[in-house]
């Protein structure tokens, strides 16, 4: 029986579990990656709900593409606002104590 390399699966970012196949993704800052994955999930949900309501793929795709784009932009602004609020609170905390 061949010897198993224990470190082979230690770092998933090095490649897939299929020998010879490596998936390379550009390194994104965590907030950008979070926004991207959220938007992909939101597209899927919006299109599915729109289809369930209209029973039309054309309408579902139209509705499902517009709403998540607007929502993703709003989410990004929301995240930035919270980050600024946290920074402001951290700056003011020593002055209050």
LOFI-689548 format. One line per 8 residues: for each residue x, z, y of C-alpha. Coordinates in steps of 0.1 Angstrom, whole numbers, plus 2048, in hexadecimal, padded with zeros to 3 digits. Example, Ala and Ser with C-alpha at 12.3 -4.5 7.8 and 13.67 -1.06 7.14 Angstrom:
REM residues 2
87B/84E/7D3 | 889/847/7F5
***
This chain:
REM residues 97
800/800/800 | 80E/7F6/822 | 818/812/83A | 7FF/817/857 | 80C/818/87A | 7FC/837/88A | 803/82C/8AD | 7F3/80A/8A8
7D2/815/8B6 | 7DE/830/8CD | 7DB/81C/8ED | 7BC/806/8ED | 7C8/7F4/90D | 7E4/7E4/8FA | 7CD/7CD/8E6 | 7B1/7CA/8CE
7B1/7D7/8AA | 7B5/7B3/89D | 7DA/7AB/897 | 7E6/78F/8AE | 7C8/792/8C6 | 7CE/7A4/8E7 | 7B4/7A6/902 | 7C4/7A9/924
7B0/7B4/942 | 7BD/7B8/965 | 7C2/7DC/96F | 7A6/7E6/986 | 7A3/806/99A | 78A/81E/989 | 76F/81A/9A4 | 771/7F4/9A2
76E/7F5/97B | 752/80D/97E | 73F/7F7/996 | 745/7D8/980 | 738/7E8/960 | 71B/7F7/973 | 712/7D5/981 | 713/7C4/95F
6FD/7DF/950 | 6E5/7DC/96E | 6E2/7B6/96A | 6D9/7BB/945 | 6BE/7D5/94D | 6B0/7C2/96B | 6AD/7A1/958 | 69D/7B3/93A
684/7C6/94F | 67B/7A7/963 | 676/793/943 | 660/7AE/935 | 64A/7AD/954 | 649/787/959 | 64F/778/936 | 662/75D/949
688/759/944 | 68A/746/965 | 679/761/979 | 68C/77C/966 | 6AE/76C/96E | 6A5/767/992 | 699/78B/997 | 6B4/799/980
6D0/788/993 | 6C5/791/9B7 | 6BC/7B6/9B3 | 6DC/7C1/9A1 | 6F2/7AF/9BB | 6E1/7C3/9D7 | 6E2/7E3/9C2 | 707/7DF/9BA
710/7DB/9DE | 6FB/7FA/9E6 | 70C/80D/9CA | 72E/805/9D7 | 725/811/9FA | 716/830/9EB | 736/838/9D8 | 74B/833/9F7
734/84A/A0B | 738/865/9F1 | 75E/861/9EF | 760/864/A15 | 749/883/A15 | 760/893/9FA | 77F/88B/A0F | 76F/89A/A2E
764/8B9/A1B | 788/8BD/A0D | 796/8BA/A31 | 77E/8D3/A3F | 781/8EC/A22 | 7A2/8FC/A2E | 794/900/A51 | 775/913/A45
787/92C/A2F
***
